[in-house]
């Protein structure tokens, strides 16, 4: 280790550590002192980052991009990464020849469920840009994908976008039936927000339509709704209950917070006013995909104390966002479920009853002691009958 003194390009004096062959050290010394000193280099890096972040904020405002979610440092960094990624993607799409390159590669490797052509791919790519803008609002997404530059990450984006499209509902032409009926509207005594929140849906999905509003977005996200580019929605499953209950629950919460709502379903509308609905139960015990274990999905709404007590049950193991448990300890799991308000879904209940019935049908036996072998029995009889000493054991002295 050798330290060399000198003057940096910025005029500050300092020392640099140079190792390696002695014949190259003078060249290395000249090279290192031709740049900025460590302090100036750090200051220049901070200045450059601030300029990029400022430019990114202006570009995001000009492009009307939605705000990102995350810590302050994450948002500042992700804003720059997002603008750079969207600009790079748009440039890639607009460059002649790239469309043909994407088609050849994705079709050859069978990375999409449909055949891509030069007619259907360009509009799809423009929709993907909008999908990224409206759906990817987590700062962590842009930070984690900052190195995906080859083909602008389209190999992952196109299949992901097509999967998302299965749940996307395109806008339909407006007809008289699309207008809000006066008999479907409910208003609180003291409305605090303008406009009407439209709550629609069916047995598979519930949707909420409203203008951009921070308080509304805060409420709707707390209730686990997702944005699909046009409205807030939730897919309805047997765990989440019926459309009537979920619409009544959402309407009830919004009315309490000063929003005017429209619910076309009469029973859901009455339930929103009277509070007559079944609250959504979010603590479930399910069956694993392979059907061999119980699976308890975990979420941020479940207190840490509950999770720790669940992990104390023998065979409990965390994996894939939840706890797996073998049926052999179903009794402890039943006690846990009763104590903390968990419910077994239909398949988990069938697994529990099947295991319990198997144990009850198993025959109970009392095993007998093993019988001694015949050779041992014969020797025992000889020794007891004669009392003589065997010839091999006689002492000749």
C-alpha positions as CSV (number, residue, x, y, z in Angstrom):
1,X,0.0,0.0,0.0
2,X,1.5,3.3,-1.1
3,X,0.1,6.8,-0.7
4,X,0.9,9.6,-3.1
5,X,0.3,13.3,-2.6
6,X,-0.9,15.6,-5.4
7,X,-3.3,18.2,-6.6
8,X,-6.7,17.2,-8.1
9,X,-8.3,18.8,-11.1
10,X,-10.5,20.9,-8.8
11,X,-7.4,22.5,-7.2
12,X,-7.7,20.7,-3.9
13,X,-4.7,18.8,-2.5
14,X,-4.9,15.3,-1.2
15,X,-3.6,11.7,-1.2
16,X,-4.5,8.7,-3.3
17,X,-3.7,5.0,-2.5
18,X,-2.2,3.2,-5.5
19,X,-1.3,-0.5,-5.5
20,X,0.0,-2.8,-8.3
21,X,3.2,-2.9,-10.4
22,X,5.6,0.0,-9.7
23,X,6.0,0.7,-13.4
24,X,2.4,1.7,-13.7
25,X,2.0,3.7,-10.6
26,X,3.0,7.0,-12.1
27,X,0.4,6.6,-14.8
28,X,-2.2,5.7,-12.2
29,X,-1.2,8.7,-10.1
30,X,-1.6,11.1,-13.1
31,X,-4.9,9.5,-13.9
32,X,-6.3,9.7,-10.4
33,X,-5.3,13.4,-9.9
34,X,-6.8,14.3,-13.2
35,X,-10.3,14.0,-11.7
36,X,-12.1,15.7,-8.8
37,X,-11.2,15.1,-5.2
38,X,-13.5,12.8,-3.2
39,X,-15.4,15.7,-1.5
40,X,-16.0,17.5,-4.8
41,X,-16.9,14.3,-6.5
42,X,-19.6,13.6,-3.9
43,X,-20.9,17.1,-4.2
44,X,-21.0,16.9,-8.0
45,X,-22.9,13.5,-7.7
46,X,-25.5,15.1,-5.4
47,X,-25.9,18.1,-7.7
48,X,-26.3,15.8,-10.7
49,X,-28.9,13.7,-8.9
50,X,-30.8,16.8,-7.8
51,X,-30.9,18.1,-11.4
52,X,-32.2,14.8,-12.6
53,X,-34.8,14.6,-9.9
54,X,-36.0,18.1,-10.6
55,X,-36.2,17.5,-14.3
56,X,-38.1,14.2,-13.6
57,X,-40.6,16.0,-11.4
58,X,-41.3,18.6,-14.1
59,X,-41.6,15.9,-16.7
60,X,-44.0,13.9,-14.5
61,X,-46.1,17.1,-13.9
62,X,-46.1,17.8,-17.7
63,X,-47.1,14.2,-18.5
64,X,-49.7,14.3,-15.7
65,X,-48.4,11.1,-14.1
66,X,-50.1,9.9,-10.9
67,X,-48.1,10.3,-7.6
68,X,-46.0,7.4,-6.5
69,X,-46.3,5.6,-3.1
70,X,-43.4,4.9,-0.8
71,X,-40.9,6.7,1.5
72,X,-39.7,10.1,0.6
73,X,-36.3,8.9,-0.7
74,X,-38.0,6.0,-2.6
75,X,-40.4,8.4,-4.3
76,X,-37.7,10.9,-5.3
77,X,-35.5,8.2,-6.9
78,X,-38.5,6.3,-8.4
79,X,-39.8,9.4,-10.1
80,X,-36.6,9.8,-12.1
81,X,-36.5,6.0,-12.9
82,X,-40.1,6.1,-14.1
83,X,-39.7,9.1,-16.4
84,X,-36.5,7.5,-17.9
85,X,-38.2,4.1,-18.3
86,X,-41.4,5.5,-20.0
87,X,-39.3,7.7,-22.3
88,X,-37.0,4.8,-23.2
89,X,-40.1,2.6,-23.8
90,X,-41.8,5.2,-26.0
91,X,-38.6,5.7,-28.0
92,X,-38.2,2.0,-28.4
93,X,-41.8,1.7,-29.7
94,X,-41.3,4.6,-32.2
95,X,-38.1,3.3,-33.6
96,X,-38.6,1.6,-37.0
97,X,-37.8,-2.2,-37.0
98,X,-38.3,-2.7,-33.3
99,X,-41.9,-3.9,-33.7
100,X,-40.8,-6.6,-36.1
101,X,-38.0,-7.6,-33.6
102,X,-40.5,-8.0,-30.8
103,X,-42.8,-10.1,-32.9
104,X,-40.1,-12.4,-34.0
105,X,-38.7,-12.9,-30.5
106,X,-41.9,-13.2,-28.5
107,X,-43.7,-15.5,-31.0
108,X,-40.6,-17.7,-31.4
109,X,-40.3,-18.2,-27.6
110,X,-44.1,-18.5,-27.2
111,X,-44.1,-16.0,-24.4
112,X,-47.7,-14.8,-25.1
113,X,-50.9,-16.7,-25.4
114,X,-51.8,-14.9,-28.7
115,X,-50.1,-14.5,-32.0
116,X,-48.5,-11.0,-32.3
117,X,-48.7,-9.2,-35.6
118,X,-47.7,-5.7,-36.9
119,X,-51.4,-4.8,-36.8
120,X,-52.3,-5.7,-33.2
121,X,-48.9,-5.0,-31.5
122,X,-48.5,-1.2,-31.9
123,X,-51.8,-0.3,-30.2
124,X,-51.2,-2.9,-27.5
125,X,-47.8,-1.3,-26.7
126,X,-49.5,2.1,-26.3
127,X,-52.0,0.5,-24.0
128,X,-49.1,-1.0,-22.0
129,X,-47.6,2.5,-21.5
130,X,-51.0,3.6,-20.0
131,X,-51.1,0.4,-18.0
132,X,-47.7,1.2,-16.5
133,X,-48.7,4.8,-15.7
134,X,-51.9,3.9,-13.9
135,X,-51.2,0.6,-12.4
136,X,-47.5,0.8,-11.3
137,X,-47.8,3.5,-8.6
138,X,-45.6,1.8,-6.1
139,X,-42.1,3.4,-6.0
140,X,-40.6,-0.1,-5.3
141,X,-41.7,-1.4,-8.7
142,X,-39.6,1.2,-10.6
143,X,-36.7,0.7,-8.3
144,X,-36.7,-3.1,-8.5
145,X,-37.0,-3.0,-12.3
146,X,-34.4,-0.3,-13.1
147,X,-32.1,-2.8,-14.7
148,X,-34.6,-4.3,-17.1
149,X,-33.4,-2.6,-20.3
150,X,-33.4,-5.3,-22.9
151,X,-36.5,-4.9,-25.0
152,X,-37.6,-2.5,-22.3
153,X,-38.8,-5.5,-20.2
154,X,-41.6,-6.2,-22.8
155,X,-41.1,-10.0,-22.3
156,X,-42.6,-9.7,-18.9
157,X,-44.9,-6.7,-19.5
158,X,-46.9,-8.2,-22.4
159,X,-48.0,-11.4,-20.7
160,X,-48.7,-9.4,-17.5
161,X,-50.8,-6.9,-19.4
162,X,-52.8,-9.6,-21.1
163,X,-53.6,-11.2,-17.7
164,X,-54.7,-7.9,-16.3
165,X,-56.9,-7.4,-19.4
166,X,-59.0,-10.4,-18.3
167,X,-60.4,-8.3,-15.5
168,X,-60.4,-4.9,-17.3
169,X,-63.9,-3.7,-18.3
170,X,-63.7,-1.4,-21.4
171,X,-66.0,1.6,-21.5
172,X,-69.2,1.1,-23.3
173,X,-71.3,3.7,-25.2
174,X,-73.5,5.7,-23.0
175,X,-77.2,5.0,-23.1
176,X,-80.2,6.1,-21.1
177,X,-79.7,3.1,-18.7
178,X,-76.1,4.3,-17.9
179,X,-77.4,7.5,-16.3
180,X,-77.8,7.5,-12.5
181,X,-81.4,6.9,-11.5
182,X,-82.7,9.3,-8.8
183,X,-84.2,6.5,-6.8
184,X,-80.7,4.9,-6.4
185,X,-79.0,7.9,-4.8
186,X,-78.4,8.2,-1.1
187,X,-77.1,11.4,0.5
188,X,-75.8,12.0,4.1
189,X,-77.4,14.7,6.2
190,X,-74.3,16.9,5.7
191,X,-72.6,16.1,2.4
192,X,-68.9,17.0,2.5
193,X,-67.8,16.1,-1.1
194,X,-69.3,16.9,-4.5
195,X,-70.5,14.4,-7.0
196,X,-71.9,10.9,-6.6
197,X,-70.0,7.7,-6.0
198,X,-71.5,5.0,-8.3
199,X,-71.4,1.5,-6.8
200,X,-72.1,-1.2,-9.4
201,X,-71.4,-4.9,-9.9
202,X,-72.5,-8.5,-10.0
203,X,-71.8,-11.8,-8.3
204,X,-68.2,-11.8,-9.6
205,X,-67.1,-8.2,-9.1
206,X,-68.0,-4.9,-7.4
207,X,-66.9,-1.5,-8.9
208,X,-66.9,2.1,-7.6
209,X,-66.7,5.1,-9.9
210,X,-65.8,8.5,-8.6
211,X,-63.7,11.5,-9.5
212,X,-60.1,11.9,-8.2
213,X,-60.3,12.5,-4.4
214,X,-57.7,11.9,-1.8
215,X,-60.2,11.0,1.0
216,X,-62.1,8.7,-1.3
217,X,-58.9,7.0,-2.4
218,X,-57.8,6.5,1.2
219,X,-61.1,4.8,2.1
220,X,-61.3,2.6,-0.9
221,X,-57.7,1.4,-0.5
222,X,-58.3,0.6,3.1
223,X,-61.1,-1.7,1.9
224,X,-58.7,-3.5,-0.5
225,X,-60.0,-2.2,-3.7
226,X,-57.8,-2.0,-6.8
227,X,-57.6,0.6,-9.6
228,X,-58.0,-0.9,-13.1
229,X,-57.5,2.3,-15.1
230,X,-61.2,3.2,-15.2
231,X,-62.6,2.5,-11.7
232,X,-61.9,0.9,-8.3
233,X,-62.9,-2.7,-8.2
234,X,-62.7,-6.0,-6.2
235,X,-63.2,-9.5,-7.3
236,X,-65.8,-11.3,-5.2
237,X,-65.1,-14.7,-3.9
238,X,-66.8,-17.0,-1.4
239,X,-64.5,-15.6,1.3
240,X,-65.5,-12.0,0.5
241,X,-69.2,-12.5,0.6
242,X,-72.0,-11.4,-1.8
243,X,-72.3,-8.3,-3.9
244,X,-75.2,-7.2,-1.7
245,X,-73.1,-7.3,1.5
246,X,-70.1,-5.6,0.0
247,X,-72.0,-2.9,-1.8
248,X,-74.0,-2.2,1.4
249,X,-70.7,-2.1,3.5
250,X,-69.0,0.3,1.0
251,X,-72.0,2.5,0.8
252,X,-72.3,2.6,4.6
253,X,-68.7,3.7,5.1
254,X,-68.9,6.3,2.3
255,X,-72.1,7.8,3.7
256,X,-70.5,8.1,7.2
257,X,-67.6,10.0,5.6
258,X,-69.9,12.5,3.8
259,X,-70.0,11.0,0.3
260,X,-73.2,10.8,-1.7
261,X,-73.6,7.3,-3.2
262,X,-75.6,5.6,-5.9
263,X,-76.5,1.9,-5.5
264,X,-78.8,0.3,-8.0
265,X,-79.5,-2.8,-5.9
266,X,-82.4,-2.1,-3.6
267,X,-81.4,-4.5,-0.8
268,X,-77.8,-3.2,-0.8
269,X,-79.1,0.3,-0.7
270,X,-81.3,-0.4,2.3
271,X,-78.4,-2.3,4.0
272,X,-76.2,0.7,3.5
273,X,-78.7,2.9,5.4
274,X,-79.7,0.5,8.1
275,X,-76.2,-1.1,8.6
276,X,-77.9,-4.5,7.7
277,X,-75.1,-6.4,6.1
278,X,-72.6,-9.2,7.0
279,X,-69.2,-7.6,7.6
280,X,-66.4,-9.1,5.6
281,X,-64.6,-11.8,7.5
282,X,-60.8,-11.7,6.7
283,X,-59.4,-14.4,8.9
284,X,-59.6,-17.8,7.1
285,X,-58.1,-21.2,7.3
286,X,-57.8,-22.8,3.9
287,X,-56.4,-25.9,2.3
288,X,-53.1,-25.9,0.4
289,X,-53.1,-26.3,-3.3
290,X,-51.9,-29.9,-3.1
291,X,-54.5,-30.6,-0.4
292,X,-52.1,-32.1,2.1
293,X,-51.9,-29.2,4.6
294,X,-53.9,-26.4,6.2
295,X,-52.9,-22.9,4.9
296,X,-53.5,-19.7,6.8
297,X,-52.8,-16.6,4.6
298,X,-51.3,-13.7,6.5
299,X,-51.9,-10.0,6.0
300,X,-51.0,-6.7,7.7
301,X,-54.4,-6.7,9.4
302,X,-53.5,-9.7,11.5
303,X,-51.6,-8.6,14.7
304,X,-48.1,-9.9,15.3
305,X,-49.1,-11.6,18.5
306,X,-51.6,-13.7,16.7
307,X,-49.0,-14.8,14.1
308,X,-46.5,-15.7,16.8
309,X,-49.1,-17.9,18.6
310,X,-49.9,-19.6,15.3
311,X,-46.3,-20.4,14.8
312,X,-46.1,-22.1,18.2
313,X,-48.4,-24.9,16.9
314,X,-46.2,-27.9,16.0
315,X,-45.4,-28.4,12.3
316,X,-46.2,-24.7,11.5
317,X,-44.0,-23.4,8.8
318,X,-44.1,-20.0,6.9
319,X,-44.0,-20.1,3.1
320,X,-45.6,-18.2,0.2
321,X,-47.2,-15.5,2.4
322,X,-48.8,-17.7,5.0
323,X,-48.5,-20.6,7.5
324,X,-48.7,-24.2,6.5
325,X,-49.8,-26.8,9.1
326,X,-50.1,-30.6,9.0
327,X,-53.5,-32.0,9.8
328,X,-52.0,-34.0,12.7
329,X,-52.4,-31.0,15.0
330,X,-55.9,-30.1,14.0
331,X,-57.1,-29.9,17.6
332,X,-54.5,-27.1,18.4
333,X,-55.6,-25.4,15.2
334,X,-59.3,-25.6,16.2
335,X,-58.5,-24.0,19.6
336,X,-56.4,-21.3,17.9
337,X,-59.3,-20.5,15.4
338,X,-61.8,-20.3,18.3
339,X,-59.6,-18.0,20.3
340,X,-58.7,-15.5,17.5
341,X,-61.8,-15.6,15.3
342,X,-60.6,-17.7,12.4
343,X,-62.9,-19.7,10.2
344,X,-62.3,-22.9,8.2
345,X,-63.4,-22.6,4.6
346,X,-65.3,-25.5,3.0
347,X,-62.3,-27.4,1.7
348,X,-60.3,-26.9,4.9
349,X,-63.3,-28.1,6.9
350,X,-63.5,-31.2,4.8
351,X,-59.8,-31.9,5.3
352,X,-60.2,-31.6,9.1
353,X,-63.3,-33.9,9.2
354,X,-61.6,-36.5,6.9
355,X,-58.5,-36.6,9.1
356,X,-60.6,-36.8,12.3
357,X,-62.8,-39.6,10.9
358,X,-59.7,-41.5,9.8
359,X,-58.4,-41.4,13.4
360,X,-61.7,-42.5,14.8
361,X,-62.0,-45.5,12.5
362,X,-58.5,-46.7,13.2
363,X,-58.7,-49.9,15.4
364,X,-57.2,-49.6,18.9
365,X,-55.0,-52.6,19.8
366,X,-53.0,-53.7,22.8
367,X,-49.8,-55.4,21.4
368,X,-48.6,-58.5,23.3
369,X,-45.1,-59.2,24.4
370,X,-42.9,-61.1,21.9
371,X,-42.7,-64.9,22.3
372,X,-39.1,-66.3,23.0
373,X,-37.6,-68.4,20.2
374,X,-37.8,-72.3,20.3
375,X,-34.1,-72.8,20.8
376,X,-34.1,-70.6,23.9
377,X,-37.1,-72.5,25.3
378,X,-35.4,-75.9,24.7
379,X,-32.2,-74.9,26.4
380,X,-34.2,-73.5,29.4
381,X,-36.0,-76.9,29.7
382,X,-32.8,-78.9,29.7
383,X,-31.2,-76.8,32.4
384,X,-34.2,-77.0,34.6
385,X,-34.8,-80.8,34.2
386,X,-31.4,-82.3,35.0
387,X,-29.6,-79.7,36.9
388,X,-26.4,-81.1,35.4
389,X,-23.5,-79.1,34.1
390,X,-23.0,-79.1,30.4
391,X,-19.8,-80.8,29.2
392,X,-18.5,-77.6,27.7
393,X,-18.7,-75.9,31.1
394,X,-17.0,-78.6,33.2
395,X,-13.7,-77.5,34.8
396,X,-11.2,-80.3,34.3
397,X,-8.8,-79.1,37.1
